Structure formats: structure tokens, C-alpha cells
């Protein structure tokens, strides 16, 4: 069995080279000398547990990967599989969105049958407009599982303003005497949540960058 000190030394050297860092550059990030890093990678000494944990965070691997023979290679393979599955994630989200539009077509068809003799059935096309915010909700659900803050913010914007537009158009067509078209103030409802979503995005982005700097600067 390979001594754990040799395993850690090999894995640390492998990770550093993959990041394209010299021993001096890595040492500067962790406030160590390049000689200390050299000793780690030649199995002369081992970093303490706190430093090992910080190294794992910096490289994006687990402590188990770092102390296991072949653990870094297994971790790389796992990440490759995860990246390959991104296409599957997009396909699932797209298919789920298509279900919304299929339902919209079915509802439109049913409404046309019901209102075949009603002159107001020209309002039925509104179901396709309502499908836009409905699709945004579906994509937001998947974004909450797999997505990123930027796409979340974009989808929230689409949901808010397409929802406001649908409400305005629906009221304009349904309320007698054209009174619904006077309710343009419905768009004002979308301003506060839009501002909130932008602030949320800025805050979450800053927190993420600060955490990355803390990990990289240790």
C-alpha cells in the first residue's frame, strides 16, 4: 500500500500543474515559502489539516480525493460526466417547456370548440401569451436546481413583464367600454419585483466573488 504522504504529495503536484501554477505562485497564495510547497510535493512533509482543507477548497476537490490514490483522476472523471450531462439538463428543461406550449395548443383548440358560435372567441389566442409566463415558471424551477444567478434574473424579468402584459391585454379585451385599456398602471406592479431581482443578483454575485477571493487568498 502506498504511504499516504506519497499519495498526498503526488495529488498536490498534479493539481498545481493542472492549474498552471508554479510552486512559488501557489506558496504566495497560501502565505508559505516555495520550499514548503516543494517539501509537500516531494513527500518530505505534509500540510496540516487546516491547510489541506484550504487546498481542497482552492482546487475544488474533497479531502477524500486528496488522500486517496487515484482520487484526483476519479474526481476529474466525475466532473467530465457532470459536464456531459449539461446537455441532458437542457433537453429536460426544453421538453418541459414544450409541454406548456402543447397544453396551450390544446386549451386553444378546446376554447375554439366551445365558443365556435361566439363572436368573442378571437380572445382565445391569449392562451399563447399566458404560455410565456407559464414557461418562465417551469424554467425557473429547473434553474433553481441546475442554473445560475444570471439566468434566474433573466427568467424573473420575463415572468414579471410577460405576466403584466397578459393581465393588461386580458383586462383590455374583457372589460366593457374599453375601460380595461385604461389600466396601464398594472405595469407599475412589475417595477418593485424587478428591482428586487436585480439587487438579489448583485448581492449573490458579490457574495460568491468574496467567497472565491477568500479561498484563493488563503
Secondary structure, DSSP 4 states (H G I P E B T S, - for coil): ---HHHHHHHHHHHHHHHTT--HHHHHHHTT--HHHHHHHHTTSS---HHHHHHHHHHHT--HHHHTSTTHHHHHHHHHHHHHHTHHHHHHHHHHHHHHHHHHHHHHHHHHHHHTTT-GGGGGGGHHHHHHHHHHHHHHHHHHHHH--HHHHHHHHHHHHHHHHHHHHHHHHHHSGGGGGGG-GGGGGHHHHHHHHHHHHHHHHHHHHHHHHHHHHH-
